[in-house]
Amino acid sequence: MPEEDIQRLRSTRTIQTRFTIKAPIDGVITAFDLRTGMNISKDKVVAQIQGMDPVWISAAVPESIAYLLKDTSQFEISVPAYPDKTFHVEKWNILPSVDQTTRTLQVRLQVSNKDEFLKPGMNAYLKLNTKSQEMLLIPSQAVIDTGKEQRVITVDDEGKFVPKQIHVLHESQQQSGIGSGLNEGDTVVVSGLFLIDSEANITGALERMRHPEKTESSMPAMSDQPVNMHSGH
């Protein structure tokens, strides 16, 4: 009960049967569960108000391109109802969790909506503007992911296999962008039939390839197709 109603009750000693409840924000009532004669408890929600300005838009962004998200100027919002109109983002943040099924991050975008073009429940399109960046590209099938680190098998000048640890920035269309661990011109093996079935075996195989003189065992069976590193966008 508002304080002013409490004071009125004290001064008039009269039970008031009607109360005016003021909404804390401007918006549209999207739910209303209150009827005449209904008893309500203090923890019951009887109405919901959807603010109209600003509005928040949720977007699912692949985790592989999360590093491209930098500032609000990159985002452009459009909706099917107004295809020729662009809405600009004022604030944004990334929620601290990843969808385990789709491997996407939830990004929340605050958009000014003074004219109330945007309505709750609308679908929206998010365009992300980024500058083209040169990076080394290799076929994704060349990457060996142990769960703790990522490696590739390279071929040195003597024709020997040499494992190298790498850092993959992103993967798209079966191509992986490499942030570190390889140089342009390095030759990597893009397919290998390793007779291994666990992380321990992967680690052991890579170690034997790195130090062949320390073991009498043969190299893990593999069929290799070397490919030269190249840079791309």
Rosetta constraint file for C-alpha pairs under 8 A:
AtomPair CA 1 CA 5 HARMONIC 6.62 0.50
AtomPair CA 1 CA 6 HARMONIC 6.89 0.50
AtomPair CA 2 CA 6 HARMONIC 6.58 0.50
AtomPair CA 3 CA 7 HARMONIC 6.31 0.50
AtomPair CA 4 CA 8 HARMONIC 6.21 0.50
AtomPair CA 5 CA 9 HARMONIC 6.17 0.50
AtomPair CA 5 CA 19 HARMONIC 7.86 0.50
AtomPair CA 6 CA 10 HARMONIC 6.35 0.50
AtomPair CA 7 CA 11 HARMONIC 6.21 0.50
AtomPair CA 8 CA 12 HARMONIC 5.97 0.50
AtomPair CA 8 CA 13 HARMONIC 7.90 0.50
AtomPair CA 9 CA 13 HARMONIC 5.27 0.50
AtomPair CA 9 CA 14 HARMONIC 5.85 0.50
AtomPair CA 9 CA 15 HARMONIC 6.53 0.50
AtomPair CA 9 CA 16 HARMONIC 7.24 0.50
AtomPair CA 25 CA 49 HARMONIC 7.87 0.50
AtomPair CA 25 CA 51 HARMONIC 6.85 0.50
AtomPair CA 26 CA 51 HARMONIC 5.94 0.50
AtomPair CA 26 CA 52 HARMONIC 7.34 0.50
AtomPair CA 27 CA 49 HARMONIC 5.86 0.50
AtomPair CA 27 CA 50 HARMONIC 5.19 0.50
AtomPair CA 27 CA 51 HARMONIC 4.15 0.50
AtomPair CA 27 CA 52 HARMONIC 5.36 0.50
AtomPair CA 27 CA 53 HARMONIC 7.95 0.50
AtomPair CA 28 CA 49 HARMONIC 5.40 0.50
AtomPair CA 28 CA 50 HARMONIC 5.14 0.50
AtomPair CA 28 CA 51 HARMONIC 6.50 0.50
AtomPair CA 28 CA 52 HARMONIC 7.28 0.50
AtomPair CA 29 CA 47 HARMONIC 7.00 0.50
AtomPair CA 29 CA 48 HARMONIC 5.72 0.50
AtomPair CA 29 CA 49 HARMONIC 4.43 0.50
AtomPair CA 29 CA 50 HARMONIC 6.23 0.50
AtomPair CA 30 CA 47 HARMONIC 7.56 0.50
AtomPair CA 30 CA 48 HARMONIC 5.61 0.50
AtomPair CA 30 CA 49 HARMONIC 5.76 0.50
AtomPair CA 30 CA 50 HARMONIC 6.36 0.50
AtomPair CA 31 CA 46 HARMONIC 7.65 0.50
AtomPair CA 31 CA 47 HARMONIC 5.19 0.50
AtomPair CA 31 CA 48 HARMONIC 4.97 0.50
AtomPair CA 31 CA 49 HARMONIC 7.28 0.50
AtomPair CA 32 CA 46 HARMONIC 5.61 0.50
AtomPair CA 32 CA 47 HARMONIC 4.29 0.50
AtomPair CA 32 CA 48 HARMONIC 6.62 0.50
AtomPair CA 33 CA 45 HARMONIC 7.77 0.50
AtomPair CA 33 CA 46 HARMONIC 4.72 0.50
AtomPair CA 33 CA 47 HARMONIC 6.13 0.50
AtomPair CA 34 CA 38 HARMONIC 6.84 0.50
AtomPair CA 34 CA 46 HARMONIC 5.74 0.50
AtomPair CA 34 CA 47 HARMONIC 7.77 0.50
AtomPair CA 40 CA 44 HARMONIC 6.43 0.50
AtomPair CA 50 CA 120 HARMONIC 7.52 0.50
AtomPair CA 51 CA 55 HARMONIC 6.87 0.50
AtomPair CA 52 CA 113 HARMONIC 6.53 0.50
AtomPair CA 52 CA 114 HARMONIC 7.77 0.50
AtomPair CA 52 CA 116 HARMONIC 6.34 0.50
AtomPair CA 52 CA 118 HARMONIC 7.80 0.50
AtomPair CA 52 CA 119 HARMONIC 7.45 0.50
AtomPair CA 53 CA 111 HARMONIC 7.90 0.50
AtomPair CA 53 CA 112 HARMONIC 5.94 0.50
AtomPair CA 53 CA 113 HARMONIC 4.78 0.50
AtomPair CA 53 CA 114 HARMONIC 5.71 0.50
AtomPair CA 53 CA 116 HARMONIC 7.17 0.50
AtomPair CA 54 CA 110 HARMONIC 6.51 0.50
AtomPair CA 54 CA 111 HARMONIC 5.62 0.50
AtomPair CA 54 CA 112 HARMONIC 4.65 0.50
AtomPair CA 54 CA 113 HARMONIC 5.29 0.50
AtomPair CA 54 CA 114 HARMONIC 7.34 0.50
AtomPair CA 55 CA 110 HARMONIC 5.82 0.50
AtomPair CA 55 CA 111 HARMONIC 5.48 0.50
AtomPair CA 55 CA 112 HARMONIC 6.59 0.50
AtomPair CA 55 CA 113 HARMONIC 6.49 0.50
AtomPair CA 55 CA 118 HARMONIC 7.68 0.50
AtomPair CA 56 CA 108 HARMONIC 6.40 0.50
AtomPair CA 56 CA 109 HARMONIC 5.42 0.50
AtomPair CA 56 CA 110 HARMONIC 4.58 0.50
AtomPair CA 56 CA 111 HARMONIC 6.25 0.50
AtomPair CA 57 CA 108 HARMONIC 5.64 0.50
AtomPair CA 57 CA 109 HARMONIC 5.03 0.50
AtomPair CA 57 CA 110 HARMONIC 6.45 0.50
AtomPair CA 57 CA 111 HARMONIC 7.47 0.50
AtomPair CA 57 CA 124 HARMONIC 7.95 0.50
AtomPair CA 58 CA 106 HARMONIC 6.60 0.50
AtomPair CA 58 CA 107 HARMONIC 5.69 0.50
AtomPair CA 58 CA 108 HARMONIC 4.65 0.50
AtomPair CA 58 CA 109 HARMONIC 6.37 0.50
AtomPair CA 59 CA 106 HARMONIC 5.74 0.50
AtomPair CA 59 CA 107 HARMONIC 5.17 0.50
AtomPair CA 59 CA 108 HARMONIC 6.49 0.50
AtomPair CA 59 CA 109 HARMONIC 7.87 0.50
AtomPair CA 59 CA 126 HARMONIC 7.41 0.50
AtomPair CA 60 CA 104 HARMONIC 5.68 0.50
AtomPair CA 60 CA 105 HARMONIC 5.54 0.50
AtomPair CA 60 CA 106 HARMONIC 4.85 0.50
AtomPair CA 60 CA 107 HARMONIC 6.28 0.50
AtomPair CA 61 CA 65 HARMONIC 7.43 0.50
AtomPair CA 61 CA 66 HARMONIC 7.14 0.50
AtomPair CA 61 CA 104 HARMONIC 5.16 0.50
AtomPair CA 61 CA 105 HARMONIC 5.14 0.50
AtomPair CA 61 CA 106 HARMONIC 6.41 0.50
AtomPair CA 61 CA 107 HARMONIC 6.90 0.50
AtomPair CA 62 CA 66 HARMONIC 6.79 0.50
AtomPair CA 62 CA 102 HARMONIC 7.91 0.50
AtomPair CA 62 CA 103 HARMONIC 6.19 0.50
AtomPair CA 62 CA 104 HARMONIC 4.24 0.50
AtomPair CA 62 CA 105 HARMONIC 6.17 0.50
AtomPair CA 63 CA 98 HARMONIC 7.71 0.50
AtomPair CA 63 CA 103 HARMONIC 6.09 0.50
AtomPair CA 63 CA 104 HARMONIC 5.11 0.50
AtomPair CA 63 CA 105 HARMONIC 5.82 0.50
AtomPair CA 64 CA 169 HARMONIC 7.14 0.50
AtomPair CA 64 CA 170 HARMONIC 4.81 0.50
AtomPair CA 64 CA 171 HARMONIC 6.45 0.50
AtomPair CA 65 CA 69 HARMONIC 7.57 0.50
AtomPair CA 65 CA 170 HARMONIC 6.28 0.50
AtomPair CA 66 CA 105 HARMONIC 7.86 0.50
AtomPair CA 67 CA 169 HARMONIC 7.96 0.50
AtomPair CA 68 CA 130 HARMONIC 6.99 0.50
AtomPair CA 69 CA 74 HARMONIC 7.64 0.50
AtomPair CA 70 CA 74 HARMONIC 7.49 0.50
AtomPair CA 71 CA 75 HARMONIC 8.00 0.50
AtomPair CA 72 CA 88 HARMONIC 7.99 0.50
AtomPair CA 72 CA 89 HARMONIC 5.77 0.50
AtomPair CA 72 CA 90 HARMONIC 6.38 0.50
AtomPair CA 72 CA 91 HARMONIC 6.47 0.50
AtomPair CA 72 CA 92 HARMONIC 6.98 0.50
AtomPair CA 73 CA 88 HARMONIC 7.87 0.50
AtomPair CA 73 CA 89 HARMONIC 7.46 0.50
AtomPair CA 74 CA 127 HARMONIC 7.92 0.50
AtomPair CA 74 CA 128 HARMONIC 5.46 0.50
AtomPair CA 74 CA 129 HARMONIC 4.72 0.50
AtomPair CA 74 CA 130 HARMONIC 6.59 0.50
AtomPair CA 75 CA 88 HARMONIC 6.77 0.50
AtomPair CA 75 CA 89 HARMONIC 6.27 0.50
AtomPair CA 75 CA 126 HARMONIC 6.80 0.50
AtomPair CA 75 CA 127 HARMONIC 5.81 0.50
AtomPair CA 75 CA 128 HARMONIC 5.04 0.50
AtomPair CA 75 CA 129 HARMONIC 6.45 0.50
AtomPair CA 76 CA 86 HARMONIC 6.38 0.50
AtomPair CA 76 CA 87 HARMONIC 6.09 0.50
AtomPair CA 76 CA 88 HARMONIC 5.54 0.50
AtomPair CA 76 CA 89 HARMONIC 6.95 0.50
AtomPair CA 76 CA 126 HARMONIC 5.88 0.50
AtomPair CA 76 CA 127 HARMONIC 5.05 0.50
AtomPair CA 76 CA 128 HARMONIC 6.64 0.50
AtomPair CA 76 CA 129 HARMONIC 7.91 0.50
AtomPair CA 77 CA 86 HARMONIC 5.68 0.50
AtomPair CA 77 CA 87 HARMONIC 4.86 0.50
AtomPair CA 77 CA 88 HARMONIC 6.25 0.50
AtomPair CA 77 CA 89 HARMONIC 7.51 0.50
AtomPair CA 77 CA 124 HARMONIC 6.69 0.50
AtomPair CA 77 CA 125 HARMONIC 5.72 0.50
AtomPair CA 77 CA 126 HARMONIC 4.95 0.50
AtomPair CA 77 CA 127 HARMONIC 6.41 0.50
AtomPair CA 78 CA 82 HARMONIC 7.12 0.50
AtomPair CA 78 CA 83 HARMONIC 6.33 0.50
AtomPair CA 78 CA 84 HARMONIC 7.87 0.50
AtomPair CA 78 CA 85 HARMONIC 6.38 0.50
AtomPair CA 78 CA 86 HARMONIC 5.18 0.50
AtomPair CA 78 CA 87 HARMONIC 6.14 0.50
AtomPair CA 78 CA 124 HARMONIC 5.73 0.50
AtomPair CA 78 CA 125 HARMONIC 5.22 0.50
AtomPair CA 78 CA 126 HARMONIC 6.79 0.50
AtomPair CA 79 CA 83 HARMONIC 5.92 0.50
AtomPair CA 79 CA 85 HARMONIC 7.91 0.50
AtomPair CA 79 CA 122 HARMONIC 7.51 0.50
AtomPair CA 79 CA 123 HARMONIC 6.31 0.50
AtomPair CA 79 CA 124 HARMONIC 4.52 0.50
AtomPair CA 79 CA 125 HARMONIC 5.98 0.50
AtomPair CA 80 CA 123 HARMONIC 7.33 0.50
AtomPair CA 80 CA 124 HARMONIC 7.07 0.50
AtomPair CA 87 CA 111 HARMONIC 6.89 0.50
AtomPair CA 87 CA 112 HARMONIC 7.70 0.50
AtomPair CA 88 CA 111 HARMONIC 6.20 0.50
AtomPair CA 88 CA 112 HARMONIC 7.44 0.50
AtomPair CA 89 CA 109 HARMONIC 6.19 0.50
AtomPair CA 89 CA 110 HARMONIC 5.70 0.50
AtomPair CA 89 CA 111 HARMONIC 4.83 0.50
AtomPair CA 89 CA 112 HARMONIC 7.37 0.50
AtomPair CA 90 CA 109 HARMONIC 7.49 0.50
AtomPair CA 90 CA 110 HARMONIC 5.57 0.50
AtomPair CA 90 CA 111 HARMONIC 5.69 0.50
AtomPair CA 90 CA 112 HARMONIC 7.04 0.50
AtomPair CA 91 CA 109 HARMONIC 5.95 0.50
AtomPair CA 91 CA 110 HARMONIC 5.05 0.50
AtomPair CA 91 CA 111 HARMONIC 7.42 0.50
AtomPair CA 92 CA 107 HARMONIC 7.05 0.50
AtomPair CA 92 CA 108 HARMONIC 5.51 0.50
AtomPair CA 92 CA 109 HARMONIC 4.43 0.50
AtomPair CA 92 CA 110 HARMONIC 6.02 0.50
AtomPair CA 93 CA 107 HARMONIC 5.82 0.50
AtomPair CA 93 CA 108 HARMONIC 5.46 0.50
AtomPair CA 93 CA 109 HARMONIC 6.83 0.50
AtomPair CA 94 CA 105 HARMONIC 7.00 0.50
AtomPair CA 94 CA 106 HARMONIC 5.97 0.50
AtomPair CA 94 CA 107 HARMONIC 4.52 0.50
AtomPair CA 94 CA 108 HARMONIC 6.33 0.50
AtomPair CA 95 CA 105 HARMONIC 7.03 0.50
AtomPair CA 95 CA 106 HARMONIC 5.58 0.50
AtomPair CA 95 CA 107 HARMONIC 6.23 0.50
AtomPair CA 95 CA 108 HARMONIC 7.50 0.50
AtomPair CA 97 CA 105 HARMONIC 6.64 0.50
AtomPair CA 97 CA 106 HARMONIC 7.56 0.50
AtomPair CA 98 CA 103 HARMONIC 6.05 0.50
AtomPair CA 98 CA 104 HARMONIC 5.66 0.50
AtomPair CA 98 CA 105 HARMONIC 5.01 0.50
AtomPair CA 98 CA 106 HARMONIC 7.34 0.50
AtomPair CA 99 CA 103 HARMONIC 5.12 0.50
AtomPair CA 99 CA 104 HARMONIC 5.36 0.50
AtomPair CA 99 CA 105 HARMONIC 6.51 0.50
AtomPair CA 100 CA 104 HARMONIC 7.71 0.50
AtomPair CA 113 CA 117 HARMONIC 6.57 0.50
AtomPair CA 113 CA 118 HARMONIC 6.49 0.50
AtomPair CA 118 CA 122 HARMONIC 7.12 0.50
AtomPair CA 132 CA 233 HARMONIC 6.24 0.50
AtomPair CA 133 CA 233 HARMONIC 5.76 0.50
AtomPair CA 134 CA 231 HARMONIC 6.43 0.50
AtomPair CA 134 CA 232 HARMONIC 5.44 0.50
AtomPair CA 134 CA 233 HARMONIC 4.89 0.50
AtomPair CA 135 CA 177 HARMONIC 6.16 0.50
AtomPair CA 135 CA 178 HARMONIC 6.50 0.50
AtomPair CA 135 CA 179 HARMONIC 7.18 0.50
AtomPair CA 135 CA 231 HARMONIC 5.35 0.50
AtomPair CA 135 CA 232 HARMONIC 5.67 0.50
AtomPair CA 135 CA 233 HARMONIC 6.32 0.50
AtomPair CA 136 CA 177 HARMONIC 5.73 0.50
AtomPair CA 136 CA 178 HARMONIC 5.33 0.50
AtomPair CA 136 CA 179 HARMONIC 7.50 0.50
AtomPair CA 136 CA 182 HARMONIC 7.96 0.50
AtomPair CA 136 CA 183 HARMONIC 7.69 0.50
AtomPair CA 136 CA 184 HARMONIC 6.74 0.50
AtomPair CA 136 CA 229 HARMONIC 6.81 0.50
AtomPair CA 136 CA 230 HARMONIC 5.71 0.50
AtomPair CA 136 CA 231 HARMONIC 4.25 0.50
AtomPair CA 136 CA 232 HARMONIC 6.18 0.50
AtomPair CA 137 CA 175 HARMONIC 6.26 0.50
AtomPair CA 137 CA 176 HARMONIC 5.55 0.50
AtomPair CA 137 CA 177 HARMONIC 4.76 0.50
AtomPair CA 137 CA 178 HARMONIC 6.15 0.50
AtomPair CA 137 CA 229 HARMONIC 6.77 0.50
AtomPair CA 137 CA 230 HARMONIC 6.06 0.50
AtomPair CA 137 CA 231 HARMONIC 5.82 0.50
AtomPair CA 137 CA 232 HARMONIC 6.30 0.50
AtomPair CA 138 CA 142 HARMONIC 7.08 0.50
AtomPair CA 138 CA 175 HARMONIC 5.73 0.50
AtomPair CA 138 CA 176 HARMONIC 5.46 0.50
AtomPair CA 138 CA 177 HARMONIC 6.82 0.50
AtomPair CA 138 CA 178 HARMONIC 7.57 0.50
AtomPair CA 138 CA 229 HARMONIC 6.40 0.50
AtomPair CA 138 CA 230 HARMONIC 7.51 0.50
AtomPair CA 139 CA 143 HARMONIC 7.73 0.50
AtomPair CA 139 CA 174 HARMONIC 5.96 0.50
AtomPair CA 139 CA 175 HARMONIC 4.68 0.50
AtomPair CA 139 CA 176 HARMONIC 6.09 0.50
AtomPair CA 139 CA 190 HARMONIC 6.53 0.50
AtomPair CA 140 CA 171 HARMONIC 7.18 0.50
AtomPair CA 140 CA 174 HARMONIC 5.11 0.50
AtomPair CA 140 CA 175 HARMONIC 5.01 0.50
AtomPair CA 140 CA 176 HARMONIC 5.16 0.50
AtomPair CA 140 CA 190 HARMONIC 7.98 0.50
AtomPair CA 141 CA 174 HARMONIC 7.43 0.50
AtomPair CA 141 CA 190 HARMONIC 5.83 0.50
AtomPair CA 141 CA 191 HARMONIC 6.39 0.50
AtomPair CA 142 CA 152 HARMONIC 6.01 0.50
AtomPair CA 142 CA 153 HARMONIC 7.53 0.50
AtomPair CA 142 CA 188 HARMONIC 7.12 0.50
AtomPair CA 142 CA 189 HARMONIC 5.99 0.50
AtomPair CA 142 CA 190 HARMONIC 4.09 0.50
AtomPair CA 142 CA 191 HARMONIC 5.96 0.50
AtomPair CA 143 CA 150 HARMONIC 6.54 0.50
AtomPair CA 143 CA 151 HARMONIC 5.85 0.50
AtomPair CA 143 CA 152 HARMONIC 5.19 0.50
AtomPair CA 143 CA 190 HARMONIC 7.87 0.50
AtomPair CA 144 CA 150 HARMONIC 5.62 0.50
AtomPair CA 144 CA 151 HARMONIC 5.08 0.50
AtomPair CA 144 CA 152 HARMONIC 5.85 0.50
AtomPair CA 145 CA 149 HARMONIC 6.02 0.50
AtomPair CA 145 CA 150 HARMONIC 4.52 0.50
AtomPair CA 145 CA 151 HARMONIC 6.48 0.50
AtomPair CA 146 CA 150 HARMONIC 6.36 0.50
AtomPair CA 146 CA 199 HARMONIC 5.77 0.50
AtomPair CA 146 CA 202 HARMONIC 7.25 0.50
AtomPair CA 147 CA 199 HARMONIC 7.94 0.50
AtomPair CA 149 CA 165 HARMONIC 7.22 0.50
AtomPair CA 149 CA 166 HARMONIC 7.86 0.50
AtomPair CA 150 CA 165 HARMONIC 5.86 0.50
AtomPair CA 150 CA 166 HARMONIC 5.63 0.50
AtomPair CA 150 CA 167 HARMONIC 6.56 0.50
AtomPair CA 150 CA 168 HARMONIC 7.53 0.50
AtomPair CA 151 CA 163 HARMONIC 6.62 0.50
AtomPair CA 151 CA 164 HARMONIC 5.42 0.50
AtomPair CA 151 CA 165 HARMONIC 4.29 0.50
AtomPair CA 151 CA 166 HARMONIC 5.36 0.50
AtomPair CA 152 CA 163 HARMONIC 5.71 0.50
AtomPair CA 152 CA 164 HARMONIC 5.52 0.50
AtomPair CA 152 CA 165 HARMONIC 6.63 0.50
AtomPair CA 152 CA 166 HARMONIC 7.11 0.50
AtomPair CA 152 CA 188 HARMONIC 6.73 0.50
AtomPair CA 152 CA 189 HARMONIC 7.29 0.50
AtomPair CA 153 CA 161 HARMONIC 6.23 0.50
AtomPair CA 153 CA 162 HARMONIC 5.60 0.50
AtomPair CA 153 CA 163 HARMONIC 4.37 0.50
AtomPair CA 153 CA 164 HARMONIC 6.31 0.50
AtomPair CA 153 CA 188 HARMONIC 5.61 0.50
AtomPair CA 153 CA 189 HARMONIC 5.54 0.50
AtomPair CA 154 CA 161 HARMONIC 5.62 0.50
AtomPair CA 154 CA 162 HARMONIC 5.02 0.50
AtomPair CA 154 CA 163 HARMONIC 5.94 0.50
AtomPair CA 154 CA 164 HARMONIC 7.03 0.50
AtomPair CA 154 CA 186 HARMONIC 7.00 0.50
AtomPair CA 154 CA 187 HARMONIC 5.43 0.50
AtomPair CA 154 CA 188 HARMONIC 4.13 0.50
AtomPair CA 154 CA 189 HARMONIC 5.95 0.50
AtomPair CA 154 CA 226 HARMONIC 7.91 0.50
AtomPair CA 155 CA 159 HARMONIC 5.53 0.50
AtomPair CA 155 CA 160 HARMONIC 5.42 0.50
AtomPair CA 155 CA 161 HARMONIC 4.73 0.50
AtomPair CA 155 CA 162 HARMONIC 5.92 0.50
AtomPair CA 155 CA 186 HARMONIC 7.67 0.50
AtomPair CA 155 CA 187 HARMONIC 5.53 0.50
AtomPair CA 155 CA 188 HARMONIC 6.14 0.50
AtomPair CA 155 CA 189 HARMONIC 7.34 0.50
AtomPair CA 155 CA 226 HARMONIC 7.43 0.50
AtomPair CA 156 CA 160 HARMONIC 5.50 0.50
AtomPair CA 156 CA 161 HARMONIC 6.61 0.50
AtomPair CA 156 CA 162 HARMONIC 6.75 0.50
AtomPair CA 156 CA 187 HARMONIC 7.50 0.50
AtomPair CA 161 CA 209 HARMONIC 6.43 0.50
AtomPair CA 161 CA 210 HARMONIC 7.85 0.50
AtomPair CA 162 CA 209 HARMONIC 6.27 0.50
AtomPair CA 162 CA 210 HARMONIC 5.86 0.50
AtomPair CA 163 CA 206 HARMONIC 6.12 0.50
AtomPair CA 163 CA 209 HARMONIC 6.95 0.50
AtomPair CA 163 CA 210 HARMONIC 6.48 0.50
AtomPair CA 164 CA 181 HARMONIC 6.63 0.50
AtomPair CA 164 CA 182 HARMONIC 7.76 0.50
AtomPair CA 165 CA 181 HARMONIC 5.85 0.50
AtomPair CA 166 CA 178 HARMONIC 7.04 0.50
AtomPair CA 166 CA 179 HARMONIC 7.46 0.50
AtomPair CA 166 CA 180 HARMONIC 5.59 0.50
AtomPair CA 166 CA 181 HARMONIC 4.29 0.50
AtomPair CA 166 CA 182 HARMONIC 6.83 0.50
AtomPair CA 167 CA 178 HARMONIC 5.90 0.50
AtomPair CA 167 CA 179 HARMONIC 5.36 0.50
AtomPair CA 167 CA 180 HARMONIC 5.29 0.50
AtomPair CA 167 CA 181 HARMONIC 6.53 0.50
AtomPair CA 168 CA 176 HARMONIC 6.47 0.50
AtomPair CA 168 CA 177 HARMONIC 5.80 0.50
AtomPair CA 168 CA 178 HARMONIC 4.69 0.50
AtomPair CA 168 CA 179 HARMONIC 5.81 0.50
AtomPair CA 168 CA 180 HARMONIC 7.63 0.50
AtomPair CA 169 CA 176 HARMONIC 7.37 0.50
AtomPair CA 169 CA 177 HARMONIC 5.42 0.50
AtomPair CA 169 CA 178 HARMONIC 5.69 0.50
AtomPair CA 169 CA 179 HARMONIC 5.61 0.50
AtomPair CA 170 CA 176 HARMONIC 5.81 0.50
AtomPair CA 170 CA 177 HARMONIC 5.38 0.50
AtomPair CA 170 CA 178 HARMONIC 7.64 0.50
AtomPair CA 171 CA 175 HARMONIC 5.62 0.50
AtomPair CA 171 CA 176 HARMONIC 4.33 0.50
AtomPair CA 171 CA 177 HARMONIC 6.25 0.50
AtomPair CA 172 CA 176 HARMONIC 6.51 0.50
AtomPair CA 178 CA 182 HARMONIC 7.38 0.50
AtomPair CA 182 CA 186 HARMONIC 6.69 0.50
AtomPair CA 183 CA 229 HARMONIC 7.37 0.50
AtomPair CA 184 CA 228 HARMONIC 7.99 0.50
AtomPair CA 184 CA 229 HARMONIC 5.24 0.50
AtomPair CA 184 CA 230 HARMONIC 5.64 0.50
AtomPair CA 184 CA 231 HARMONIC 6.78 0.50
AtomPair CA 185 CA 228 HARMONIC 5.68 0.50
AtomPair CA 185 CA 229 HARMONIC 4.91 0.50
AtomPair CA 185 CA 230 HARMONIC 6.55 0.50
AtomPair CA 186 CA 228 HARMONIC 5.79 0.50
AtomPair CA 186 CA 229 HARMONIC 5.31 0.50
AtomPair CA 187 CA 226 HARMONIC 5.93 0.50
AtomPair CA 187 CA 227 HARMONIC 5.32 0.50
AtomPair CA 187 CA 228 HARMONIC 4.38 0.50
AtomPair CA 187 CA 229 HARMONIC 5.98 0.50
AtomPair CA 188 CA 226 HARMONIC 5.28 0.50
AtomPair CA 188 CA 227 HARMONIC 5.39 0.50
AtomPair CA 188 CA 228 HARMONIC 6.43 0.50
AtomPair CA 188 CA 229 HARMONIC 7.19 0.50
AtomPair CA 189 CA 224 HARMONIC 5.59 0.50
AtomPair CA 189 CA 225 HARMONIC 5.37 0.50
AtomPair CA 189 CA 226 HARMONIC 4.36 0.50
AtomPair CA 189 CA 227 HARMONIC 6.27 0.50
AtomPair CA 190 CA 224 HARMONIC 6.81 0.50
AtomPair CA 190 CA 225 HARMONIC 5.61 0.50
AtomPair CA 190 CA 226 HARMONIC 6.10 0.50
AtomPair CA 190 CA 227 HARMONIC 6.62 0.50
AtomPair CA 191 CA 223 HARMONIC 6.84 0.50
AtomPair CA 191 CA 224 HARMONIC 5.50 0.50
AtomPair CA 191 CA 225 HARMONIC 5.98 0.50
AtomPair CA 192 CA 222 HARMONIC 4.80 0.50
AtomPair CA 192 CA 223 HARMONIC 5.10 0.50
AtomPair CA 192 CA 224 HARMONIC 5.36 0.50
AtomPair CA 192 CA 225 HARMONIC 7.88 0.50
AtomPair CA 193 CA 221 HARMONIC 6.43 0.50
AtomPair CA 193 CA 222 HARMONIC 4.40 0.50
AtomPair CA 193 CA 223 HARMONIC 5.87 0.50
AtomPair CA 194 CA 220 HARMONIC 5.92 0.50
AtomPair CA 194 CA 221 HARMONIC 5.64 0.50
AtomPair CA 194 CA 222 HARMONIC 5.40 0.50
AtomPair CA 195 CA 220 HARMONIC 6.22 0.50
AtomPair CA 195 CA 221 HARMONIC 6.21 0.50
AtomPair CA 195 CA 222 HARMONIC 7.87 0.50
AtomPair CA 196 CA 201 HARMONIC 5.48 0.50
AtomPair CA 196 CA 202 HARMONIC 6.23 0.50
AtomPair CA 196 CA 205 HARMONIC 8.00 0.50
AtomPair CA 197 CA 201 HARMONIC 6.53 0.50
AtomPair CA 197 CA 202 HARMONIC 7.57 0.50
AtomPair CA 198 CA 202 HARMONIC 6.27 0.50
AtomPair CA 199 CA 203 HARMONIC 6.17 0.50
AtomPair CA 200 CA 204 HARMONIC 6.11 0.50
AtomPair CA 201 CA 205 HARMONIC 5.95 0.50
AtomPair CA 202 CA 206 HARMONIC 6.20 0.50
AtomPair CA 203 CA 207 HARMONIC 6.14 0.50
AtomPair CA 204 CA 208 HARMONIC 6.21 0.50
AtomPair CA 205 CA 209 HARMONIC 6.29 0.50
AtomPair CA 205 CA 219 HARMONIC 7.50 0.50
AtomPair CA 205 CA 220 HARMONIC 6.44 0.50
AtomPair CA 206 CA 210 HARMONIC 6.22 0.50
AtomPair CA 207 CA 211 HARMONIC 6.20 0.50
AtomPair CA 208 CA 212 HARMONIC 5.22 0.50
AtomPair CA 208 CA 214 HARMONIC 7.54 0.50
AtomPair CA 208 CA 215 HARMONIC 6.89 0.50
AtomPair CA 208 CA 219 HARMONIC 7.09 0.50
AtomPair CA 209 CA 219 HARMONIC 6.81 0.50
AtomPair CA 211 CA 215 HARMONIC 7.70 0.50
AtomPair CA 212 CA 216 HARMONIC 7.86 0.50
